[in-house]
Each structure stands twice: as C-alpha cells, then as structure tokens.
Amino acid sequence: ASLQKVTNMPEMAVMPDALIETLFGFNLADFEEYVFAEAADPSVNADAIILIKLADRLHNMRTLQYLPPEKQKRIARETLDVYAPIAHRLGIAEIKNELEDLSFYYLDNEKYHEIAKLVESKKSERDQQIDLMIEDISIVLKMHNIPFRIFGRSKHLYSINKKMVTKNKRFDEILDLLALRIVTQSELNCYE
C-alpha cells in the first residue's frame, strides 16, 4: 500500500492502530522498520511519514503501562518535548492533547489524578454550559443567515496543570476550562 493514502485521511487520530494495519497490511511490531525503509525513498511524502510516526508514538503511549517506570518517564518526557509540539505545529489538536495527557499521567501521576478528579466533579456542569453556549450562539448565527459549524470542548488535563503552574493559580481560579470554535464559510462571516 502507498503512503499517499495517509495524506488524504484527516481523521487519523481516531484509530491509529487499526488505520495503520488497514492501510499497510502488517502488524505494528514491524511498523518502525517499514517507516525507516520508506523514509529512505526520496519519492515518499515526508508529511505522511511524520503522521505515521505520530500515530506510532500515540500507540506506544497508550501501551506504556507494560514498561518499567524509568522507561515510562523517559518516553513520556520525550513525547511531551518532541512529539506533542510536532502535532501542535501540524494542527492535530486531538493527537497533541492525548499525547500531553498521557505524558502527564506518567510524569506526575499524583497531580494528574488530582486534576482529573476535580475536572470530573464539574463535568456535567461544564457539559451543560457548553451546550447552552452552542445553543445561544447558533440562534444568533441562524438569525443572520451565517453558515457555521460549532465545536465545544473542555480544556484537557495537561493544559489545566500547565496553566496552574505558569500562572500560579488554583484549579478554581482557572476561568477558561471551556472553549468553543466556530467555523464559517468565509473570513467575512466572522465580522458580520
């Protein structure tokens, strides 16, 4: 199978293990060897190789519990320092967020669970707030005949912790735990 297929698959973050096995027809144990062999071929799309390496790292992070703690921490640190920023630069927020949260889990497990517990205790309240904001904004956009798509999300655990550390704030002082992204057909729609 060709690596070119990967460049046309924006939903790669959904199931990288199955995606790789489906596209290339081999198991993940042979994966890295294949990537290095393909990388040596100048006709191969470098972006596709980067996407595949990100998917491979995501798979590795999801199965990190089977390694000794010192190796878990080393791989988690490398993931946070190298792979998550690459995913961010490529605009793949789902992969970046999962890589950061998984790294956070292994690098500071106690803090990870503390924040996870705080987030979970307010989850239904936040979900209601997001739904209400989406509903209110949708009404206004429809009234003005502006075509749109709205995405709502909660800030992920690593991001919350990072903000708490850099801004020296407690969890209850973090005000932007929710975010909305509104996509319109044109830049002009944003100002109407």
Residue pairs with C-beta under 8 A, 6 or more apart in sequence:
1 23
1 24
1 25
3 38
3 44
3 45
3 48
3 49
3 52
4 45
4 48
5 23
6 12
6 23
6 45
6 48
6 51
6 52
7 45
7 47
7 48
7 51
9 19
12 19
12 51
12 55
12 92
12 95
13 58
13 92
13 94
13 95
13 98
16 55
16 56
16 58
16 59
17 28
17 55
17 59
19 55
20 28
20 31
20 52
20 55
20 56
20 59
21 27
21 28
24 31
24 34
26 34
28 56
28 59
31 52
31 56
32 56
35 49
35 52
35 53
35 56
38 44
38 49
39 46
39 49
50 86
50 90
51 90
53 83
54 83
54 86
54 87
54 90
54 92
54 95
54 99
55 95
57 79
57 83
57 99
58 95
58 98
58 99
60 75
61 75
61 76
61 79
61 98
61 99
61 102
61 103
62 102
64 72
64 75
64 76
64 102
64 106
65 72
67 75
72 106
73 106
73 107
75 106
76 102
76 103
76 104
76 105
76 106
76 107
77 103
77 107
79 99
79 102
79 103
80 99
80 100
80 103
80 104
80 107
83 99
84 96
84 99
84 100
84 103
85 96
87 93
87 95
87 96
87 99
88 96
97 156
97 158
97 159
100 156
100 158
100 159
101 112
101 156
101 157
101 158
103 158
104 111
104 112
104 157
104 158
104 161
105 112
108 161
111 161
112 157
112 161
115 157
115 160
115 161
115 164
115 171
116 157
118 171
119 154
119 157
119 160
119 177
122 177
123 154
126 154
126 177
126 178
129 178
130 152
130 153
130 154
130 178
130 180
131 152
133 152
133 178
133 180
134 150
134 152
134 180
137 150
137 180
137 182
138 148
138 150
141 148
141 182
144 192
146 184
146 189
146 192
147 184
147 185
147 189
148 182
148 183
148 184
148 189
149 182
149 183
150 180
150 181
150 182
150 183
151 180
151 181
151 183
152 178
152 179
152 180
152 181
153 178
153 179
153 180
153 181
154 177
154 178
154 179
155 163
155 174
155 176
155 177
155 178
155 179
160 171
160 174
160 177
163 169
163 174
164 170
164 171
164 174
184 190
